[in-house]
Amino acid sequence: MFTICKGSQNIVEETLTDKAANVRKLLQNADAIIIGAGAGLSTAAGIEYAGPRFTENFKDFIERYGMTDMYSAGFYPFRTEEEKWAYWSRHIRMNRYDAPVGEPYRQLLKMVEGKPYFVITTNVDAQFYKAGFDPLRIWAVQGDYGKLQCACGCHDTLYDNHDLIMEMCEKQRDCRIPSDLVPHCPRCGERMEINIRKDMYFVQDAQWYAEQTE
């Protein structure tokens, strides 16, 4: 804990500096490091789901559906797959593919380099991978925006979606994508979904289990 004293900004800054120094010392002396990271780290990296970043890039969806932010928009009950993927392709492109590596991730990597470390994260934006963390030391427990799976979970294969997402973004009009771009499972023919944990059909593939046991 640290204490904030009224009228003493210097004390606050010194105390925060001391706190950071103590953390660095602990990391330097640690035999191994486990990193647990959630949405706050990506928010600190500038990947914000509300505010200007949302309103400037989703004006058409805001006007049509009354959306207020990217988080709650993820639960919107779209009437058609064409509408759903128009929104989600833009969301994924912004937050998974176009978002640059955030500085907090770069700084964190520098702090643990040279040490045995392992990352457990609920983030699905691949920032740890982009920053250069060892992929074999990352367990993304909630999935990855960059992967598709069968909506019914009929098999445990995941599919990279980069090219499809880019095409959806380029060809969408009036908050819809062309019907021929709606993805279907190559095994059972049912809908495809983003590989994020939201229901009982979330696919945990062989890599997910390998990361779990690291």
C-alpha positions as CSV (number, residue, x, y, z in Angstrom):
1,M,0.0,0.0,0.0
2,F,1.0,3.6,-0.4
3,T,-0.3,6.8,1.2
4,I,-1.4,10.0,-0.5
5,C,-0.9,13.1,1.6
6,K,-2.8,16.2,0.8
7,G,-0.7,19.1,-0.4
8,S,2.4,16.9,-0.9
9,Q,2.6,15.9,-4.5
10,N,6.3,15.1,-4.1
11,I,5.6,12.5,-1.5
12,V,3.1,10.8,-3.8
13,E,5.5,10.7,-6.7
14,E,8.3,9.4,-4.5
15,T,6.1,6.8,-3.0
16,L,5.0,5.6,-6.4
17,T,8.6,5.6,-7.6
18,D,9.6,3.5,-4.6
19,K,6.8,1.1,-5.3
20,A,8.0,0.6,-8.9
21,A,11.6,0.2,-7.7
22,N,10.4,-2.5,-5.3
23,V,8.6,-4.4,-8.1
24,R,11.7,-4.2,-10.3
25,K,13.8,-5.6,-7.4
26,L,11.4,-8.5,-6.9
27,L,11.5,-9.3,-10.6
28,Q,15.3,-9.2,-10.7
29,N,15.5,-11.6,-7.7
30,A,12.7,-13.9,-8.8
31,D,13.6,-17.5,-10.0
32,A,10.6,-17.5,-12.3
33,I,7.7,-15.2,-13.1
34,I,4.0,-15.9,-13.7
35,I,2.1,-13.0,-15.5
36,G,-1.6,-12.8,-15.2
37,A,-3.2,-10.2,-17.5
38,G,-6.6,-9.1,-18.4
39,A,-8.4,-6.3,-20.3
40,G,-6.9,-3.5,-18.3
41,L,-3.5,-4.1,-19.8
42,S,-4.8,-3.6,-23.3
43,T,-6.8,-0.6,-22.3
44,A,-3.6,0.9,-20.9
45,A,-2.0,0.1,-24.3
46,G,-4.7,2.2,-26.0
47,I,-7.0,-0.5,-27.2
48,E,-10.1,1.2,-25.8
49,Y,-13.6,-0.1,-26.5
50,A,-15.4,3.2,-25.9
51,G,-14.9,6.9,-26.5
52,P,-13.6,8.4,-29.8
53,R,-12.0,5.1,-30.9
54,F,-15.4,3.6,-31.0
55,T,-17.5,6.5,-32.2
56,E,-15.2,7.5,-35.0
57,N,-15.0,4.0,-36.4
58,F,-18.5,2.7,-35.9
59,K,-20.7,5.7,-36.8
60,D,-22.9,3.6,-39.2
61,F,-23.5,0.9,-36.6
62,I,-24.1,3.5,-33.9
63,E,-26.7,5.2,-36.0
64,R,-28.5,2.0,-37.0
65,Y,-28.3,-0.1,-33.8
66,G,-27.8,2.5,-31.1
67,M,-24.5,0.9,-30.0
68,T,-22.6,2.6,-27.2
69,D,-19.3,0.8,-27.0
70,M,-17.5,-2.2,-28.5
71,Y,-17.9,-4.4,-25.4
72,S,-21.7,-4.2,-25.2
73,A,-22.0,-4.3,-29.0
74,G,-20.5,-7.8,-28.8
75,F,-23.8,-9.0,-27.3
76,Y,-26.0,-7.3,-29.9
77,P,-28.7,-9.7,-31.2
78,F,-28.2,-9.2,-35.0
79,R,-31.0,-10.5,-37.1
80,T,-28.7,-11.9,-39.8
81,E,-25.3,-13.4,-40.2
82,E,-24.5,-10.8,-42.8
83,E,-25.1,-8.0,-40.2
84,K,-23.3,-9.8,-37.4
85,W,-20.1,-10.4,-39.5
86,A,-20.1,-6.8,-40.8
87,Y,-19.8,-5.7,-37.2
88,W,-17.4,-8.4,-36.0
89,S,-15.1,-8.2,-39.0
90,R,-14.5,-4.5,-38.3
91,H,-14.2,-5.1,-34.6
92,I,-11.6,-7.9,-35.1
93,R,-9.7,-5.9,-37.7
94,M,-9.3,-2.9,-35.4
95,N,-8.5,-4.8,-32.2
96,R,-6.6,-7.9,-33.5
97,Y,-4.9,-7.0,-36.7
98,D,-4.6,-3.2,-37.0
99,A,-3.9,-2.4,-33.4
100,P,-0.1,-1.8,-33.0
101,V,1.8,-3.4,-30.1
102,G,1.1,-1.5,-26.9
103,E,3.9,0.1,-25.0
104,P,2.9,-1.6,-21.7
105,Y,3.4,-5.0,-23.4
106,R,6.9,-4.0,-24.7
107,Q,7.9,-2.7,-21.2
108,L,6.6,-5.9,-19.6
109,L,8.6,-8.1,-21.9
110,K,11.8,-6.1,-21.1
111,M,11.2,-6.6,-17.4
112,V,11.0,-10.4,-17.7
113,E,13.5,-11.1,-20.5
114,G,16.2,-13.4,-19.3
115,K,13.9,-15.0,-16.7
116,P,11.7,-18.1,-16.9
117,Y,8.2,-16.7,-17.3
118,F,4.7,-17.8,-18.2
119,V,1.7,-15.7,-19.3
120,I,-1.9,-16.6,-18.4
121,T,-4.2,-14.1,-20.2
122,T,-7.9,-13.6,-20.8
123,N,-7.1,-11.1,-23.6
124,V,-8.0,-12.3,-27.1
125,D,-6.2,-9.5,-29.0
126,A,-2.8,-11.3,-29.4
127,Q,-0.9,-8.4,-27.9
128,F,1.5,-10.7,-26.1
129,Y,2.3,-12.5,-29.3
130,K,2.8,-9.3,-31.2
131,A,5.1,-7.9,-28.5
132,G,7.4,-10.9,-28.9
133,F,6.6,-13.0,-25.9
134,D,7.5,-16.7,-26.5
135,P,4.3,-18.3,-27.9
136,L,5.1,-21.5,-26.0
137,R,4.9,-19.5,-22.8
138,I,1.5,-18.0,-23.4
139,W,-1.8,-19.5,-22.4
140,A,-4.7,-17.5,-23.9
141,V,-7.5,-19.1,-22.0
142,Q,-10.3,-17.3,-23.6
143,G,-9.4,-17.7,-27.2
144,D,-8.2,-15.5,-30.0
145,Y,-10.0,-13.0,-32.3
146,G,-7.8,-14.3,-35.1
147,K,-9.4,-17.8,-35.1
148,L,-12.7,-19.3,-36.3
149,Q,-14.3,-22.4,-35.0
150,C,-17.5,-24.4,-35.7
151,A,-20.3,-22.8,-33.8
152,C,-21.5,-26.2,-32.6
153,G,-18.0,-27.3,-31.7
154,C,-18.3,-30.4,-33.9
155,H,-14.5,-30.7,-34.1
156,D,-11.6,-29.1,-32.4
157,T,-9.7,-27.5,-35.4
158,L,-9.3,-23.7,-35.4
159,Y,-9.0,-21.7,-38.6
160,D,-7.1,-18.5,-39.2
161,N,-9.4,-15.7,-40.3
162,H,-7.1,-12.9,-41.4
163,D,-7.9,-13.0,-45.1
164,L,-11.6,-13.5,-44.6
165,I,-11.9,-10.7,-42.1
166,M,-10.1,-8.3,-44.4
167,E,-12.3,-9.2,-47.3
168,M,-15.4,-8.8,-45.1
169,C,-14.2,-5.3,-44.1
170,E,-13.5,-4.3,-47.7
171,K,-16.8,-5.6,-49.2
172,Q,-19.3,-4.7,-46.4
173,R,-21.9,-2.1,-47.4
174,D,-24.8,-0.7,-45.4
175,C,-23.8,-2.7,-42.2
176,R,-23.8,-6.0,-44.1
177,I,-21.3,-8.3,-45.8
178,P,-22.1,-10.2,-49.0
179,S,-23.9,-13.5,-48.2
180,D,-21.2,-15.6,-49.9
181,L,-18.6,-14.4,-47.3
182,V,-20.6,-15.8,-44.3
183,P,-18.4,-18.6,-43.0
184,H,-19.7,-22.2,-42.6
185,C,-18.1,-25.1,-40.9
186,P,-16.2,-27.3,-43.4
187,R,-17.2,-30.4,-41.6
188,C,-20.9,-30.1,-40.7
189,G,-21.9,-27.0,-42.7
190,E,-23.2,-25.1,-39.7
191,R,-22.3,-21.5,-38.7
192,M,-18.8,-20.6,-37.8
193,E,-18.0,-18.4,-34.8
194,I,-15.1,-16.5,-33.4
195,N,-13.0,-18.6,-31.1
196,I,-13.8,-16.7,-27.9
197,R,-15.2,-18.3,-24.7
198,K,-18.9,-17.3,-24.6
199,D,-20.7,-20.6,-24.4
200,M,-20.4,-24.4,-23.9
201,Y,-19.2,-24.8,-27.5
202,F,-15.9,-22.9,-27.1
203,V,-13.2,-25.0,-28.8
204,Q,-10.1,-25.8,-26.9
205,D,-7.7,-27.3,-29.5
206,A,-4.5,-29.3,-29.0
207,Q,-2.5,-26.1,-28.7
208,W,-4.8,-24.8,-25.9
209,Y,-4.2,-28.0,-23.9
210,A,-0.5,-27.9,-24.6
211,E,-0.3,-24.4,-23.3
212,Q,-2.3,-25.4,-20.2
213,T,0.2,-28.1,-19.3
214,E,3.4,-25.9,-19.8
